[in-house]
Amino acid sequence: MISGCSGNLLTQPEIIPGGINSNSPEEYPAFSQDGRYLAFASDRRGQRDLFLYDLEAKRLVSLPNLNRRDSVQDQPALSMNGRYIAYISTERGKTDVFVYDRQTQKSELLTANVKGSTQQPTINGDGSQIAFQASQLGQWKIVIINRRVDGS
């Protein structure tokens, strides 16, 4: 037991009234590092799509050109300020890692040369590095990709 400490060590988290309905058992929620945005995957429109929620404005943010009707988008990860979203997509008939830039409204394929499956992408603060798991020939490994971002 710790003695001599004043105040509570644990705080009660604030719960958003009613929550953010995602209609999916596996949403893969991810915060931007600045704490403003929450990304998650959901089946709310009858297919697996990505959503971005602005916690300050308390509303969903539009993601033009990200979700596609003919594929699944899943497992989002956010850069520091939420500009970049790393995610998994089945657009090419297998799982690939893409990065969506909210400023340009375009996605970049990062795993064109990976023949196996990919999963669990994560992105650094400025969006210049993405790490993920890749399986080729039954062996899983961690892959790190360096990419150019504005100003680098």
C-alpha positions in Angstrom: 0.0 0.0 0.0 1.3 3.5 -0.9 1.1 5.9 2.0 1.6 9.6 2.0 -0.2 10.3 -1.3 -2.9 12.8 -1.4 -5.7 12.7 -3.9 -6.9 10.0 -6.2 -4.4 8.0 -8.2 -7.2 6.9 -10.6 -9.7 9.2 -12.3 -13.1 8.3 -13.6 -13.1 8.5 -17.4 -15.6 10.6 -19.1 -18.0 8.5 -21.1 -19.6 10.0 -24.2 -23.4 9.9 -23.6 -24.8 7.1 -25.8 -21.4 6.2 -27.1 -20.4 6.3 -30.8 -22.5 3.6 -32.4 -20.3 1.5 -34.7 -22.5 -1.6 -35.1 -19.5 -3.9 -35.2 -17.9 -6.3 -32.6 -14.3 -5.3 -33.8 -14.0 -1.6 -34.4 -10.3 -1.2 -34.0 -10.6 2.2 -32.4 -7.5 4.5 -32.7 -6.9 7.9 -31.3 -4.8 10.6 -33.0 -1.9 11.4 -30.7 -3.2 14.9 -30.1 -6.4 13.4 -28.8 -8.8 15.2 -31.1 -9.8 12.3 -33.5 -11.0 8.8 -33.1 -10.9 6.4 -36.1 -12.8 3.1 -36.2 -14.0 0.5 -38.6 -17.7 -0.4 -38.8 -20.3 -2.4 -40.7 -22.9 0.4 -40.2 -23.6 0.7 -44.0 -23.7 -3.0 -44.7 -20.0 -3.2 -45.5 -16.7 -2.7 -43.6 -15.7 1.0 -43.8 -13.6 3.4 -41.9 -15.0 6.4 -39.9 -13.3 9.4 -38.3 -15.0 11.1 -35.3 -13.9 14.6 -34.3 -14.1 14.6 -30.5 -14.0 18.4 -30.2 -16.8 19.0 -32.7 -18.6 15.9 -31.7 -19.3 14.7 -35.3 -18.2 12.3 -37.9 -15.6 13.7 -40.4 -16.1 13.1 -44.1 -13.5 10.9 -45.7 -14.0 11.3 -49.5 -12.4 8.6 -51.8 -11.4 6.4 -48.8 -14.2 3.8 -48.5 -14.9 1.7 -51.6 -18.0 -0.4 -52.3 -16.0 -3.3 -53.8 -13.6 -3.8 -50.9 -13.2 -3.8 -47.1 -11.4 -1.0 -45.2 -10.3 -2.0 -41.7 -7.8 -1.5 -38.8 -7.2 2.2 -38.9 -4.2 4.0 -37.3 -3.9 7.8 -37.0 -0.9 10.2 -37.3 -0.4 12.8 -34.6 -3.0 15.3 -35.8 -5.2 12.9 -37.7 -4.2 14.0 -41.2 -2.9 10.6 -42.2 -4.8 7.3 -41.7 -3.0 4.0 -42.2 -5.4 1.1 -42.8 -5.9 -2.3 -44.3 -7.9 -2.7 -47.5 -8.9 -5.7 -49.7 -9.1 -3.5 -52.8 -6.7 -5.7 -54.7 -8.3 -9.0 -53.6 -5.9 -9.4 -50.6 -5.1 -7.4 -47.5 -2.8 -4.4 -48.3 -1.7 -1.4 -46.3 -2.7 2.0 -47.5 -2.3 5.5 -46.1 -5.0 8.1 -46.7 -4.2 11.8 -46.6 -7.1 13.8 -45.5 -5.7 17.0 -47.1 -5.4 15.5 -50.6 -8.2 13.0 -50.2 -6.1 10.3 -51.8 -4.9 6.9 -50.6 -1.4 5.5 -51.3 -0.8 1.8 -51.6 2.3 0.8 -49.5 2.4 -3.0 -50.0 2.4 -3.4 -53.8 5.4 -5.8 -53.6 4.1 -7.8 -50.6 2.7 -11.1 -51.9 1.1 -12.3 -48.6 -1.3 -11.0 -46.0 -0.9 -7.8 -44.0 -2.5 -6.6 -40.7 -2.3 -4.2 -37.8 -0.8 -1.1 -39.3 0.5 1.7 -37.1 1.8 5.2 -38.1 4.2 7.6 -36.5 3.4 11.2 -35.6 4.2 12.9 -38.9 3.0 10.1 -41.1 6.4 9.3 -42.5 6.7 5.8 -41.2 4.3 2.9 -41.1 4.8 -0.4 -39.4 2.7 -3.5 -39.9 2.7 -7.3 -39.8 3.2 -9.2 -43.1 3.0 -12.9 -43.7 4.8 -14.5 -46.7 5.2 -18.2 -47.0 3.6 -18.7 -43.5 6.1 -16.5 -41.7 4.9 -13.3 -40.0 7.3 -10.4 -39.7 7.2 -6.8 -38.8 7.7 -4.4 -41.7 8.5 -0.7 -41.5 8.0 1.5 -44.5 9.5 5.0 -44.8 7.5 7.4 -47.0 7.8 11.0 -48.1 5.3 13.5 -46.6 5.0 17.2 -47.2 8.0 19.0 -46.0 10.3 15.9 -45.9 
